[in-house]
Amino acid sequence: MGFVSSSGARVPQDARRCGKRGAWCDRTSGDVSWERRSWVLTRGRALKCGARGERSAGRRTSLSMQLPKNLAEMVRKFKLVPDPKLRYQQLLFLAKELPPMDDALKTPENKVPGCLSTVFVDVTVNENGEVALAGDSDAQLTKGLIALLIKGLSGATAEEVLALSADFIADSGLSVSLTPGRNNGFLNMLGTIKNKTREALQSSGRESSESHAAEADAIAEDVSDDVVDPSRPVYSAIVRKLQVLKPTVLEIRDDSASHAGHAGAKGLNGESHFAIRVVSSMFSELSVVKRHQLIYALLEDEMRDSIHALQIKALTVDEHDKVKAL
């Protein structure tokens, strides 16, 4: 992502502000180009090039490491801009670069609720489990925010999108540029994208799920009472419903406690974040994406009403044995 300076000049993505006033330094070539107005100058101080002042390009926060690759790179670049007004300008620049959205996609189903302006977003998931997004808004700042999400999340896996925390907006420094209304609108945009991603996965896996529905009900009745915990209804439902896969290994880790108070902790009794490991011979003829789609479809009710983030490891028996042998 290239940036523009406050005067409108494009700044190379590898450029950093040098100590000389108005100078830009290309870190890879050492060339210096001149731009009279300051882009990253705040309170009389500029980010400096060189061993002493330069921030390490390899340096990453734990949050950045959890983000999809494109989004992590965009967050990193926004963090290099310490002036909130200039970050605001970069959002407007992203809005101008956003490809137009097909009018046929601007439907009530694709409208983001709870935004001050009109926002549309469409999400599709391909056979490889990668997400593609399109969107638009009638307000430029909001359009910049949806452009940030579209550019940052397109090409990410559906699992990465569903596990994404909204905390990255604060890490980027953009939250200080947003009014409370705009910030809530951004959260609604991200929530809509995650919901649509989940729906796309569930839709793809629903046919496989329905073909096993009767068998699932029969197996669920035979599940031992010792795996049903009335105080943990979501956990118990996961155990019960995944029995249709006839798993040789079923491991479920409840990570909800570490997300207590999080905006996504919406589940019953706070049951919202899970990681599961399933080993089943039924996965032998299915790609990894199809395995995940099947699991999402089996847990459709829990994904809709309770689960905010679900990490899945779905293996065949042979794959599991190979992992054990390593």
N, C-alpha and C positions, 0 to 999 in steps of 0.2 A: 504494500500500500504506500503510494507516494503521498506526501503532504504538501500543502501550499503554505506560504508565509503570509503574514498579515497584509502584505502588499499585493498578494495574488500570485507571486512567483512560485513555481513548483520547486520543491526541495527534494533531492534524491533520498531514497529510503535509508541509505547507509550514511547520510550526512549527519554531522554533529557540529554544534557551534564551537568555534575556536575562540581563543582568548581575545583576538583582535575584534574590535567592534564592527559588526556587520559582516564578518567573514564566515563562510561555510567550509568545512573540511570534509572531503571524501575519505573515509577511514581506509578504504581499500587502495586508493591510488595516491593519496596525499595531496591531490589537487585542491586548490582553494578557489572558490568562486565568490563573487561579491554580491551582497544583497544589503542595501542600505538600512532597511528596517529590521528591527530585532524580532526574531521568531520565538526564541526560547530565552529571551532576556526578561528577568523578573526581579524587581527590587534591586536593579543595578548590577545583578550578577548573571553571568552566562555559564552554561555548561561548557566545560573546557575539553579540548582534545589533548591527547598525550597521556603518558603513563600515570601522571599524578591525578589529573582531573577526570579522565574518561571512566565511565561505568563499564564494567565488564559485560560484553555481549553474551557471555555464557552464563551469566548470573540469572537465576530464575527463583521466584518464590514458589513455595509448595503449592499455592493456588494455581499459578501459571502452569505447573507441571500437570495439573489435573484437567486443564482446559483442552478442547480440540486444538489441533495445531494452528489453523488459521486464526482462530479467536485469540489464542495465546500471543501470537505475533502482533495482532492489532492492539491488544491490551498493553504489550510492551512499548509499542510506539506512542500510544497516548500518554503513557507514564513519562515519556521523555519531554512532554510539553507541560511545564509547571504552571502556566498561566491559564486559569479557567476560561477566560474569554477566547483564548486561542484554541482551546479544546472545542469550544462551542463552534468556532469557525470551521474546524475540521469535520464536525458532524454535518454542517451545511455543505461542505465539499463532498462528503460521502453521499448526501442526498442527491446532489447533481449527477453523480456517477452511477446511481442506481438504475439498472435497466428497467424500461417500462414494463408494467404488469399487464398481461392480457385482460381486456375488459371482461371477458367471459369468466374470469376467475374472481371478479369482484362481486361475490355473492354474499347473501346474509350469513351463510355458513362460514365464510372466510373473514367475516368482520370481527375485529378484536373488540371485546366488550370492555367498558370501563375506561375508555380513553377520552381525553378532552377533545381530540380531533378524530376524524374518520380514518381508520387504519384497516388495511386488508393484508392477510398473509395466507399463503397456500403452501402446504407441505406434502411432498411425495417421498417415498422410500423405494429405492431400486432393489434389484435382486441381490445385490451385494450388501444390502443393509445400509447404504449411504443415503443421506438426506439431501434433498434439493428443495430450495425455498424460492418463493417469489412474493413480492409485497409492494405496497404503495401507501401513501398517506397524502391528505390534502394540506398538511402543515409541514413546512420544511424541516424544522427541528425533529419532529416526530418521524419524518421520512428518513432523516439521518440516523435515528436510533434503529429503525427497522432495517436500514441498509447495513448497519453495523452487525446486527444479528444474522442477516442473510449472508453477508460476505464471510462472517466468522464461523457460521455453522454449516454452510453448504459444503458437502463433501465429507462431513463428519459422520460417524456411525450413529445409528439411532440410539444405541446404548449410551454413547457419549452425550448426546443431547438430553436424554432422559435423566442422566446423572448430574447434569450441569447445575451448579448453584448460582444464584443471582449475585453472589458476593463479588464477582469479577467486575461489576460496574463501579463499585467503590474502589477496587484495586487499581482500576484504570485512571481514577481521578475524575471521571465524568460526573459522578453523583453530585459533586459540589456545583456543577454547572446547571443542574436541573432543579426546577421547582418541585415541591412535593407532589403536585398533580402530574407533572411529567414523569417523575420517578415511579409513581404508581402505574402510569400508563406503560412504562417500560416493563415493569413486572408483569403486567397483563399481557404484553406482547410475548414475553418469554414463556409465560404460562400457556398461552394459546398455542405456541409452536410445540411445546412439549405434549400438550393434549392431542394435537393433530398428528404428531409423530407416533404417539401411542395408538391412536385410532388406526393409522395406516398399517402398523404392525399387526394389530388385532384383526383388521379386515383381511389381511393376507393369510393369516393363520386360522381364520374362523372355520373355513371349510374342513380343514384337517381336524380341528377341535370338535366340530359337530359330529363328524363321522365316528368319534370315540365317546360321544356323550353318554350313551346308554351303558357302555362298559365302565365309564368313569363312575356313574352312580352306583353300579353294582360293587365295584371295588371299594368305593368310599364307605359303603355299609360294613365292609369287612375290616376296616382299619381299626387297629387296637385302640381301646379307650385311653391307653397311656400316652398317646401322642396328641390327644385332644385336651387342651388346657383352656377352660372357660375364661381364665383371666387373660388369655392371649388368643383371641378369636381369629385374627388375621394370620398369625403363625400357624394355627391349627388348620385353617382353611387351605393354606399353601401345602401343608403336608398331605392333607386329605385329597386335594384335587390333582396333585402330581402323581398319585398312585396309579393313575391311568397309564402312565409311561412305563409301569412295571420296573422301577429303578432298582438296579443292584446296589447303587450308592445314592443316597439323598442326604445332603448336608445343607442346613439352613442356618445362616448367621443373621441375627437380628441386630442391626447397627442403629436402631432408632434412638437409643439413649444418647449417643454422641451427637444427635441432631435435635435434641430437645430444645424447644423454643424457636426452631427454624421455621421459616414461613411455609415450608412444605410439609411440616409435621402435622398432617391432617388426619391421620389414621385413627382408628378406634384405639383408645388408651395410648395414643401416641405411637402406634405401630405404623411406621412409615418408610423405613429404610431397611432393605434386606439384600443379602447376597446368597445365592444358591448354587450348589454344585450337584448336577444330576448326571448319573451314568446309566445309560439305557441302550439295549440292543435295537430299540425302535428308531434310534437316530441314524442307523447305518445307511439308509438310503436318502437321508436329508442333509442339505448343506447347513452350515452353521447358522446362516440367516433364517432358514426354514425351521430349524430347531428352536431358535429364539421366538419366532413368530408363533409357533405352536404353544410354547409356554406362556407367552403373553395372552394368547386366546383362552387358554385354560384358566388363567387367573384374571379374566376380563373384569369381573365384578370388583375384585380387590384392587386392581390397577385403577379403576375408575373412582372408587370410593375411599380408598385407604392408602395404597402404596404410592409414595412419591418418587422413590428411586429403587430400582431393582437391578442388581448385577447378576449376570447369568454365566455359568460355565457348564455347557452341555456337551458331554463326551459319549462316544460309543464305548463298548466294553474294550475293544482292541486299543482305542486311543488311551483309555484309562490305564490299561496294562503297560503300555509303552511309557507313559509318564512315570509309573511306579518303578519301572526298570531302570530309569535314568539315575 
